[in-house]
Amino acid sequence: MNYHRSDHSFDWTGFYFSLELVISLVVVGSIGYFGFSYAQSVYASDDPSPAPMIVKNPLFPPGSLSTTTPKRIIKSLTVTDVVPAAGKFIVADLSSMKLTLYKDGTATGEYPIQTKGKPGTPWETPAGFYSVQTKEENHLSTIGHVYMPYSMQFYGNYFIHGWPYYEGGEPVSSTFSGGCIRLNTADAAQVFAFADKGTGLFVYDPENIKTPNPLSLGNTRAPSISAGSYLVADLESGDVYLEHNAQQPVPIASVSKLITALVANETISFDKKIPVSEGYVLPKADPHNTKQKKFPIGELLYPLLMESSNGIAESLADYYGTGSFVHWMNTTARSLDMQSTHFAEPSGLSPENVSTSDDLFRLAVYIANKKSFIWDITRTPQKTLVASDGSSYPLANFNKFFDRSDFIGGKVGYTDEADHTMVSVFSFSIDGQVRRVAFIVLRSKDQTEDTKKLVSWFGKAATQGAKAADTACASCSQAPTYRKIGI
């Protein structure tokens, strides 16, 4: 039967449209309801991501501070900025070595911190906003194989706990630390009773870095280099001395492995032994050799950074769970205020691993100040990797600057999409002060040659500027009005 539309006939077209619209709204509403319910269940679950904290400071709206809050903001906060007006909260002040419990904005208990991770080592305790993830009355740690009474995990390998002891009951020495926040056992028991899973924690560790006097560079002509993006900047002050397209996101290749090393260090026990294919650690990589060998995580950072092993990067991520590992790579980048950085995988092979020279400078600063052992690895001349079964594998350093005395550390990379990339840090003695300066080159045709030219230029310009300042020749030097990168 055919229905012809007229002013007096039933509007079947409109009817069908209305019916479809109603069905669509019901479906969307159902998806929204169940999606919201699912989101509630996820955020109420034991998700490894730290929960955001609610704070009193009006400059920081509720829920705005978390582990992903840029560390340049975290280090400028005080304890009173972050303690919430309602609920339980814990502050671990690593400068005063005190842990304080708060209830509804009021301090209810204070306990001395016995030990923390040593700065600059793989076990340095990371500052930031966290929450209590797990609670165990007696946790067996794989770091040192000791029992840790009244343990509360707040991030990766890091816990608040009482005085550790060995299986026979012998307490560990006062200098033993795997990076956790250690209390006396009696104090840890009280903190354990106070805290719930999800209780907020602020690990406070302000940096006391003396900002050097501003530099005046001489009129040395800047070099012509091949890099499509580059940056020369001071690690202490954030002053940018030379740049080109420094805020343009581009693929970064194996420079990505610096973040891979950070995440592996902070989320997997440093002495945890994991299996990797033997082909990944041979002098000449052999992807067909899949015979499994076990190595400690800390040792695997050497082939990762010295030889830029893609297989090792994938093995580290696979152990943790590649999706979760890459999530933490991006979380770490955000916490360092690397807002234009994104990672799709751990090795740098993907062109979707992108960053900017500005962002990589922030990473270089963080490693130099808080994780300097990573730069130490990158300038290690040679290393022998020893597997659990005693097999040994010699490693070489692919970085051309590792044998220079002024080289603090760095990482190179190459893919067709990224071209040659490099992040390096060098030290200079200028007018009685030691300056640490980052040199970043991206989309380069020759990252080593470009970096050499920039290092040489800066050394000459800084020396010339210092001499001009000493002779009060104001017209001979460039006024220190540099762009600054917030660090």
N, C-alpha and C positions, 0 to 999 in steps of 0.2 A: 504494500500500500504506500503510495506516495503522498507526502505532506507538503503542500505548497504554502509558503509563508504569505500571510495577508494581515491587514490590521485586525481582523477578527479571528484569525486562527491561532492555535497554541504555538508559542515560540520554542520549538524543540531544540534549535541550535543553542539558544540561551540556556534552556534547561540542562542540556548536556554540559555546557561550559560551567554552569553553577555546580552541577554534581561533581565534575572533575576538580573544581576549586575546593569544594568541601572535603573531598577525599585527600587532596594534597595537603590541606591544612591539618587534617587529622594525622597524616603520616609525619609531617614535619613536627607537629606537636609531640607525637610519640617519640620521635628520634630525639627531640630536645629534652624531653623528660628523662628518657633512659640514659641519654648522654650525660645529663646533669647528675643523675644518680650514679653513673659509672665514675664520673669525675670525682664525686664525693667519696666513693669507695676507694679510688686510687689515692687521693690525698689523705685519706684517713688510714691508709695501709702502711706497711713498713717499707715504703719506697726509700731507696738509698739517697735520694736528693734531700738535702737539709731543708727544713721548713723555714719560711720567712718569719722574722721577728716583728712584733708590734712594739713601737717605741713611743716615748713621751714627747720627744723633741718635735715641735711643729714643723721643723724644716724637713723632717722625714715622715711622710704619711704612713699610717698603719700598714704593715706588711711590705714596706719598701726595702728593708734591709735583709740581706741573705748572704749566703756564701758567694753569690754572683755579684754582690755589691763591689764596685771597683775599689781596689785596695788603697788607692790614693784618697778615697773618701773615708774608708775604715781607719786609716792611720791618723786622720785629722779629728776623729771623734774622741770624746772622753766617756768615762763610764756613765756619768749622769745623763749623757745624751741618749743612751740606749736602754736603760732599765725601764721596763714597762710599768704602767700604773696599776695593772691588775695581773694576777696570776703569778706563777713561779718563774724564776729566772736565775741563771748562774753566770757569774763573771769570773774568769780566770785571768788575772792581771799578771802577765809574765815579766813586767818591769819591776813591780813591787813584790812579786812571788807570793801573792795571796789569792785565795779563792773565796769568793763571797756569795752567799745564798740570799736571794731576795724573794719576798712574798708581798704582793700588792704594793710594790715600789719601796718597801722598807727592808733594810738589811736585817737578816735574822741569824746569821752565823758567818764567821770568818775563820779560815784555816790556812796555815802556811803551806805553800807549795814546796815540796822537797827537791824535785828535779824537773827539768824540762829538756827538750831536745837541743843539742848544741847548735848554735847558729852557723850557717854555712855548710852544714853536713847533710847527708841524706835523711837524718833523723830530726832536723829542725822542726819544732812544733809550729804548724801554720796558724797564723792569726786569721780571724774572720768570724762570721756568724754561723752557728751550727745549732743542732738540737740533739738531744740524747736519742741515739738510734737503737741501742740494745742495752740490756742490763743482765749481768751474770755475777752471781755471788763469788765465783772462783773461775776465772777464765784462764785457759792454758794458752800461752803465747808461743807462736812458732819462732819469734825473735828471742833467741837465748834459751828457748824451751823452759820457761819459768811460769809459775802460777801467779796470777795477778788478782788479789782479792778485791771484791766489790768493784768490778769493772763496768764502766759505762762508755761504750763506743760513741764517738761523735762525728768521726769522719775517717774513712779508709782504715789506715793502720793506727789511728790515734784514739786513745782512751784516757779517761780519768780513772785512777785506781789506787789501791793501797800499796804497801811495800811488797814487792815481788819476792818469791822464794822458790828454791829448787825443790825437786821431788822429795828429797830427804828432809825438807823443812828448813834448810839453811837459807837465810836471807841473802839477797844479792848485795853487792857493794854499793856504797852511796854514790859512786860515779857511774853506775850502770844506768843507761837510758836508751830506750828504743824510740824516743820522741814523744812519749806520752806525758801527761800531767800527773806526777806521782804525789800522793799525800801519805801521811802516816795512816796506817791501817784503821785505827780507831776513828780518825777524822773521815776517811773514805767511807766507813760504814754509815756515818751520819749523813754524808752527802748522798750516798746510795739510797738511804731511807727517804730523803727529801725529794729526790728527783723522780720524775715519771718519764716513760718513753714519750718523747716529743717536747720535753721541757727545754726551753731555749737556753743557749749558751753563747756568750761572747768571749772569744779568746783575744785578749787585748795585749798588743806588743808594739808600742809606738817606736818608731825609728828615730834614733838620735844621730842623724847624718849632718855634718857641718857643711853648709853650702859654701863653696869656694868663692873667691872674688871673681867678678865677671872678667872675661878675657877681652882684650882688644886685638883683633887680628890685623896683621900688616896687609899691605896692598898686593900680596902675592896673587898672581892671576890664577883663577880656578882652572883645573885641568879639563880637557875635553875627553869624555868617557862615553862608552857605548851603552850604558845602562839606561833603560827607559824610565826607571824610578830609582832615586838614590837619596841618601840622607847621611849627614855628619852631625852628630849631636852629643852633648855633654851628659854623662850619666848622673852627675851630682845635681846639676842645675836645670837640666831639661832644655838648655839653650841649643837652638838649631843653628849651626854655623854654615851649612851649605845644604841645598835640597833641590830636588826636581821631581814633580809629580808624587810627592811623598804621601799624599792622602788618596792616591788612586789604587783601588783594590785590583790585584793581579794574582795569578797562580804563583805559589811559592816553592813548589817541589819539595825536596827533602829537608828544607828548613822546618817543615812541619814536625820533624822528629824531635825538636826541642820540647814541644808540648807533649809529645808521646813519652819522652823521658820523664817529664814532670809528673804526668798522670800515673805512669808505672811506679814511680817512686812513692807517690802518696797513697796509692790504693792497693798495692800488693806488697806484702812483707819483703823487705830488701833481701833477706836471706832465703826466701821461699824458692825452692828448686822446681823448675818447670821443664817439661820436655820440648825440645825443638829439633827440627830436622838437621842432621849433620851437614847436609849440603849448604846450609845457611852460614856455617862458621868455617868452612874450608877456605884456604887462601884464594882459590878460584871457585866462586860459587857454583854449585851444582844442584839445580832444582829437582833433578831426578833422584838424588840421594836423600831418601826420606827416613833413613835409619835414625831412630830417636836417641838423643843424648840429653841428659839433664844438667842444667846450670842454675846457679842462684840468680834471681832477678837483678841484683846489683851488678853482677858480672856481665849480664847481657846488655847493659847500657853501653859497654865499651864497643862491641861490634855495631850497635845501633848508631852511635855518634861518631866513632872513628872511621868506620868503613861504610856508614850509611846503609846498613843492611835492611832491605825491604822485608825480607823473610822474618827477621827478628822483630821488626815493628808489628807485623801481622801476628806473630806468635804471642807477643805480649798482649795484644788486643784480644786475641782468641781465647787466651786463658781467662781473662776477666769477663769476656762476652763482648764481641766487637761492637754491637750497638750501644751497649752501656759505656764501653770505653770511649767511643767517639763522642757520646753525650758528655762525658766528663772532660774531654778535650775542649769542647765548645764552652762548657761551664767554666773551665779554667781560663779560657781566653776572655770571657766576659768579666771574670773577677779581676783581670789585669787591665780592664778598660779597653780591650782590643775590640772595639765596637764594629769594625769593618772586616773582621776575621771570621772565617767559617771553615770547618773541617768536615770532609765526607768520609775519610778513612785515615788510618794511622801512618802511612808511609810517605805520602806526598805525591804518589803517582797520579792521583786524580787531579784534573784541572779545576775541580770544584774546591780544592784546598786553596783558599785565597786569603790574602792579607794586604796590608799597606806598609810602607816603610815606617810611618809613624807608629803603627801598632807593634811592629817587630822591635822598634826601639823600646817600647814599654816592656816587652818580654825580656829584652837584653838587660834592662835595669833590674827587673825582678830576679833574674838568675844571678846577676852579679852581687846583689845585696842579700838574697835569701837562700839561694841554691847554688852557691859558687862551685860546689863539687862537679856540677855539670860542665862548667867551663873548664875545670881541671881535666876532666876526661877528654874533652875535645882537643887539648894540646898535649896529650900523652903520646910520646914518640912511638912506642910499641908496647904490646901487651900479649901475654900468653894466656889464653882461655883454657881452663882445666875443667873437664866434665866430671861428674860423680864417679864414673868408672875409671878415672885417671887419664883418659885420653886428653891430649893437649893440642891446641890450635893457635898458631901465631897470628897476630893481628897487626895490620899496618895502619897508619893514619893518612887519610886521603886529603887532609887539609894542608895546603901548601905553606901555611904560616906557623905550623906547630913548633918549629925549632927557633923561632924568633923570641928573644928575651922580653920584648915589649908586647907580645901577643898574650892577652888574657884568655881568650877563647873565641870559638866561632863555629859556624856550621855552613856547609855548602850544599847545593842541590842543583839538579838539572832534569828537566823533561822537555819534550818538544814544545809543549804549550807554554811552559814557564820560561824557557830558555835558561840561562845560568843565573843562579841566585846565591846570595851570601849575606850572612850576618856575622860581623866580627867586632871584637872589643879590643882596643889597644890602650896602653898606658903611656903617658908623656910626662916628663919632668919639665915644668915651665915656671920659671921665676920662683923656684923653691917649693912649688906645689906639684903634687902628683895628680894628673888629670886622667880620668878614664873616659874614653870617647868611643862611641859606637859608629861603625861604618856599615851601612846597609846598601846593597846593590841588588836590584831586581830587574828582570828582563834584560840581562846583560849578555853580550857576546863573549866576554871573557871576564868572569867575576874576579879572578885573581889579579889580573892586570889593572882592572878598574879600581879595585881596592888599594892596590899599591900606589896608584896615582893620587887617590884621595888621602891616604895616610901621609904620603910625602908632602902634598900640598898643605895639609893641616899643620904638620910639624914646622914647616918653613914659615907659614903665616903666623902661627902662634909665637914662634921665637922672635920674628921680626916685630910683632906687636908688643911683646914684652920689652924688647930693647927700646922701642920708641917711647913706651910709657916711662921707662927708667930715665930717659933723657928729656922727658916732658915735651916731646915733640908731638903735640896733639894732632897736627895735620898729617903726620906720618902713619897714623893708625886709624882703624875703623872703630867708630863708637859702638859700645856693646848694647845695641838695641835689637836683640835677636828675638825671633819668635820662640815661644816656650811650649814644650809639650808637658802637659800635666802628668806628674808621676807620683 
